[in-house]
Amino acid sequence: MKKLLLGTLALVAGIAAPAAAADMRVRPAARPAAYTNWTGCYIGGGGGNSWGHSSGYTATPTSTFGVLPGALAVPQVQVSQSFDMTGFTGGVYGGCQVQFGVWVVGAEGDWFANNKEGQAFAVGGPGTFFGPGGVLVPAGAIWSAKERWYATARGRVGYAVDKWLFYATGGAAWMKIDSAEFFVPIGVPFFGPLTTGNLQTDRRTGWTVGGGVEYMLPYNWMIRSEYLYIKIPSYTTFTPGVGGGTLLAFPGAPTNLSTDLNNHILRVGLSYKFF
């Protein structure tokens, strides 16, 4: 009897076990979430294109025309036309950042050479002899601006999606600018052909905002595409005063002119994150 009971239990267990196993839902192991560590310091370089606009050169309240003693100060009038500027930019950048979950916060600085430039005639065109308010402007007068380099110091806030980082950035900007005014030899009444000119180099401060996207490559290399807008607010150039520079012999040479610059920069970069 005992043997019969044990055999019956074994038979029931043998039949029930496969059935129970069939009823169980087997859940596959959850895939671990992909994760990229954006914390660390990095350094890199890149290049791109820059374009922008200048409002042109405007006489300031202290601008003077003529080299005679007591030359008349003129009101703030537009001397040159506004003009567009374009050129190539290339340089280096670096920074450090810390990741908090999906958010990445950091600071970055850069220095980029720039060959962006543009130029314009007087407000009335190349044949103008008198500008707004009757100001004497020699025919063939040309004003130009050339940006030699720019540097920025910016904060960054980004949103990480595994190997992708989408970020916004902004901060301070500095720029070296060469401003020039010169006169082509087309003949000026009473003075004859002139080739004289004036050049001044300025280092000015402004601000910048922008954004971009970065991708983490293997072995801590990162590539990026970035846009920056840099604004250099109105500043004064050609500041020697009456008869400044080589224009001493030319009655009608303006000094103390103001202008501003608007810059759009689109660039790509490659950097290495140290840890």
VODRENDREN-596782 format. One line per 8 residues: number of its first residue (from 1); their letters; for each residue x, y, z of C-alpha. Coordinates in nm, 3 decimals. Layout:
# VODRENDREN-596782
NUM	A	X Y Z ~ ...
This chain:
# VODRENDREN-596782
1	MKKLLLGT	0.000 0.000 0.000 ~ 0.280 0.236 0.090 ~ 0.457 0.162 -0.239 ~ 0.135 0.223 -0.431 ~ 0.089 0.565 -0.265 ~ 0.445 0.673 -0.338 ~ 0.413 0.566 -0.701 ~ 0.090 0.761 -0.742
9	LALVAGIA	0.247 1.078 -0.600 ~ 0.546 1.047 -0.830 ~ 0.318 1.005 -1.134 ~ 0.112 1.312 -1.039 ~ 0.428 1.521 -0.986 ~ 0.566 1.411 -1.319 ~ 0.251 1.519 -1.499 ~ 0.202 1.846 -1.308
17	APAAAADM	0.559 1.978 -1.337 ~ 0.561 2.026 -1.717 ~ 0.216 2.182 -1.703 ~ 0.323 2.428 -1.436 ~ 0.635 2.516 -1.629 ~ 0.427 2.580 -1.940 ~ 0.201 2.816 -1.747 ~ 0.488 3.025 -1.613
25	RVRPAARP	0.565 3.343 -1.808 ~ 0.935 3.373 -1.873 ~ 1.038 3.738 -1.875 ~ 1.363 3.818 -2.057 ~ 1.622 4.009 -1.862 ~ 1.589 4.386 -1.905 ~ 1.854 4.543 -2.127 ~ 2.076 4.781 -1.933
33	AAYTNWTG	2.025 5.147 -2.027 ~ 2.302 5.286 -2.247 ~ 2.510 5.547 -2.067 ~ 2.778 5.792 -2.174 ~ 2.987 5.980 -1.920 ~ 3.015 6.346 -2.022 ~ 3.194 6.458 -1.705 ~ 3.552 6.573 -1.759
41	CYIGGGGG	3.782 6.831 -1.916 ~ 3.858 6.850 -2.286 ~ 4.060 7.037 -2.547 ~ 4.020 7.055 -2.922 ~ 4.020 7.261 -3.238 ~ 3.810 7.334 -3.542 ~ 3.708 7.579 -3.807 ~ 3.422 7.710 -4.012
49	NSWGHSSG	3.269 8.013 -4.177 ~ 3.177 8.352 -4.033 ~ 2.958 8.622 -4.176 ~ 2.801 8.936 -4.045 ~ 2.715 9.301 -4.085 ~ 2.852 9.640 -3.989 ~ 2.633 9.945 -3.946 ~ 2.905 10.152 -4.113
57	YTATPTST	3.097 10.446 -3.968 ~ 2.919 10.731 -3.798 ~ 3.063 11.063 -3.681 ~ 3.055 11.105 -3.304 ~ 2.978 11.440 -3.136 ~ 3.355 11.491 -3.103 ~ 3.435 11.410 -3.466 ~ 3.627 11.681 -3.651
65	FGVLPGAL	3.660 11.768 -4.017 ~ 3.957 11.969 -4.132 ~ 4.296 12.033 -3.977 ~ 4.278 12.406 -3.919 ~ 4.279 12.531 -3.559 ~ 3.930 12.530 -3.416 ~ 3.800 12.285 -3.677 ~ 3.425 12.246 -3.653
73	AVPQVQVS	3.285 11.956 -3.450 ~ 2.998 11.789 -3.633 ~ 2.686 11.618 -3.498 ~ 2.644 11.242 -3.511 ~ 2.588 11.170 -3.881 ~ 2.638 10.860 -4.093 ~ 2.961 10.884 -4.292 ~ 2.981 10.548 -4.469
81	QSFDMTGF	2.727 10.300 -4.596 ~ 2.663 9.983 -4.394 ~ 2.829 9.670 -4.530 ~ 2.838 9.292 -4.506 ~ 3.142 9.091 -4.398 ~ 3.248 8.731 -4.453 ~ 3.552 8.508 -4.398 ~ 3.701 8.184 -4.265
89	TGGVYGGC	3.765 8.113 -3.896 ~ 3.980 7.851 -3.723 ~ 4.125 7.798 -3.377 ~ 4.124 7.605 -3.049 ~ 3.884 7.557 -2.759 ~ 3.869 7.379 -2.425 ~ 3.665 7.346 -2.110 ~ 3.536 7.133 -1.824
97	QVQFGVWV	3.188 7.001 -1.748 ~ 2.996 6.792 -1.492 ~ 2.702 6.563 -1.558 ~ 2.394 6.547 -1.330 ~ 2.173 6.273 -1.470 ~ 2.077 6.390 -1.817 ~ 2.197 6.747 -1.754 ~ 2.552 6.862 -1.828
105	VGAEGDWF	2.683 7.194 -1.694 ~ 3.024 7.342 -1.771 ~ 3.242 7.631 -1.883 ~ 3.439 7.677 -2.204 ~ 3.685 7.919 -2.361 ~ 3.819 7.956 -2.714 ~ 4.051 8.157 -2.938 ~ 3.991 8.167 -3.314
113	ANNKEGQA	4.172 8.349 -3.592 ~ 3.942 8.527 -3.835 ~ 3.983 8.685 -4.178 ~ 3.633 8.832 -4.204 ~ 3.624 9.172 -4.370 ~ 3.407 9.417 -4.561 ~ 3.410 9.773 -4.692 ~ 3.183 10.052 -4.809
121	FAVGGPGT	3.181 10.386 -4.987 ~ 3.048 10.710 -4.843 ~ 2.676 10.732 -4.776 ~ 2.610 10.902 -5.111 ~ 2.830 10.668 -5.315 ~ 3.188 10.681 -5.452 ~ 3.137 11.015 -5.628 ~ 3.011 11.198 -5.323
129	FFGPGGVL	3.180 11.520 -5.213 ~ 2.937 11.619 -4.941 ~ 2.771 11.388 -4.692 ~ 2.474 11.441 -4.459 ~ 2.465 11.791 -4.311 ~ 2.701 11.922 -4.578 ~ 3.002 11.738 -4.434 ~ 3.287 11.726 -4.685
137	VPAGAIWS	3.364 11.369 -4.794 ~ 3.628 11.324 -5.066 ~ 3.524 11.136 -5.379 ~ 3.652 10.778 -5.372 ~ 3.650 10.758 -4.993 ~ 3.634 10.397 -4.870 ~ 3.595 10.265 -4.515 ~ 3.666 9.903 -4.418
145	AKERWYAT	3.678 9.672 -4.118 ~ 3.877 9.350 -4.078 ~ 3.835 9.108 -3.787 ~ 4.169 8.947 -3.700 ~ 4.069 8.718 -3.410 ~ 3.804 8.664 -3.147 ~ 3.798 8.490 -2.810 ~ 3.508 8.392 -2.585
153	ARGRVGYA	3.450 8.274 -2.225 ~ 3.114 8.098 -2.198 ~ 2.896 7.887 -1.976 ~ 2.730 7.574 -2.119 ~ 2.413 7.385 -2.028 ~ 2.342 7.063 -2.213 ~ 2.093 6.779 -2.230 ~ 2.248 6.435 -2.282
161	VDKWLFYA	2.082 6.157 -2.482 ~ 2.337 5.878 -2.444 ~ 2.613 5.966 -2.695 ~ 2.446 6.291 -2.804 ~ 2.469 6.620 -2.618 ~ 2.248 6.915 -2.713 ~ 2.361 7.240 -2.551 ~ 2.311 7.615 -2.524
169	TGGAAWMK	2.599 7.852 -2.448 ~ 2.664 8.219 -2.379 ~ 2.908 8.464 -2.224 ~ 3.165 8.734 -2.298 ~ 3.355 8.792 -2.624 ~ 3.666 8.986 -2.726 ~ 3.779 9.081 -3.075 ~ 4.072 9.244 -3.254
177	IDSAEFFV	3.956 9.474 -3.534 ~ 4.148 9.672 -3.797 ~ 3.956 9.977 -3.920 ~ 4.073 10.167 -4.228 ~ 3.976 10.477 -4.423 ~ 4.147 10.565 -4.748 ~ 4.092 10.758 -5.068 ~ 4.150 10.625 -5.419
185	PIGVPFFG	4.324 10.859 -5.667 ~ 4.023 10.968 -5.872 ~ 4.091 11.342 -5.842 ~ 3.947 11.573 -5.583 ~ 3.876 11.937 -5.678 ~ 4.137 12.178 -5.543 ~ 4.346 11.897 -5.396 ~ 4.429 11.660 -5.683
193	PLTTGNLQ	4.451 11.279 -5.659 ~ 4.498 11.140 -5.311 ~ 4.615 10.802 -5.188 ~ 4.644 10.881 -4.820 ~ 4.472 10.671 -4.556 ~ 4.433 10.596 -4.190 ~ 4.445 10.265 -4.005 ~ 4.364 10.188 -3.642
201	TDRRTGWT	4.366 9.858 -3.452 ~ 4.119 9.812 -3.168 ~ 4.052 9.534 -2.916 ~ 3.690 9.548 -2.814 ~ 3.457 9.358 -2.579 ~ 3.111 9.223 -2.653 ~ 2.887 8.927 -2.580 ~ 2.794 8.596 -2.742
209	VGGGVEYM	2.515 8.338 -2.739 ~ 2.469 8.017 -2.933 ~ 2.419 7.644 -2.924 ~ 2.524 7.318 -3.077 ~ 2.526 6.940 -3.074 ~ 2.811 6.710 -2.972 ~ 2.863 6.337 -3.028 ~ 3.084 6.106 -2.821
217	LPYNWMIR	3.315 5.890 -3.031 ~ 3.511 5.587 -2.901 ~ 3.812 5.646 -2.677 ~ 3.684 5.981 -2.541 ~ 3.695 6.171 -2.870 ~ 3.409 6.415 -2.935 ~ 3.290 6.590 -3.251 ~ 3.061 6.892 -3.260
225	SEYLYIKI	2.872 7.134 -3.478 ~ 2.816 7.478 -3.327 ~ 2.662 7.817 -3.399 ~ 2.764 8.140 -3.223 ~ 2.636 8.495 -3.250 ~ 2.888 8.759 -3.138 ~ 2.789 9.120 -3.089 ~ 3.047 9.399 -3.058
233	PSYTTFTP	2.842 9.704 -2.954 ~ 2.912 10.053 -3.079 ~ 3.273 10.161 -3.022 ~ 3.488 10.456 -3.131 ~ 3.782 10.427 -3.368 ~ 4.008 10.670 -3.560 ~ 4.067 10.844 -3.230 ~ 4.384 11.057 -3.270
241	GVGGGTLL	4.171 11.370 -3.298 ~ 4.209 11.655 -3.546 ~ 4.434 11.560 -3.834 ~ 4.513 11.217 -3.687 ~ 4.729 10.959 -3.866 ~ 4.856 11.035 -4.217 ~ 4.553 11.249 -4.294 ~ 4.712 11.563 -4.153
249	AFPGAPTN	4.753 11.714 -4.500 ~ 4.395 11.652 -4.606 ~ 4.125 11.898 -4.502 ~ 3.810 11.693 -4.468 ~ 3.948 11.383 -4.298 ~ 3.704 11.257 -4.031 ~ 3.826 11.128 -3.696 ~ 3.651 10.976 -3.395
257	LSTDLNNH	3.405 10.755 -3.581 ~ 3.180 10.494 -3.419 ~ 3.066 10.159 -3.555 ~ 2.943 9.819 -3.438 ~ 2.970 9.459 -3.560 ~ 2.729 9.166 -3.578 ~ 2.884 8.822 -3.628 ~ 2.734 8.484 -3.717
265	ILRVGLSY	2.971 8.188 -3.685 ~ 2.908 7.830 -3.793 ~ 3.192 7.591 -3.710 ~ 3.276 7.225 -3.647 ~ 3.530 7.082 -3.401 ~ 3.706 6.771 -3.274 ~ 3.815 6.743 -2.910 ~ 3.951 6.488 -2.662
273	KFF	3.807 6.439 -2.310 ~ 4.076 6.353 -2.057 ~ 3.866 6.167 -1.799
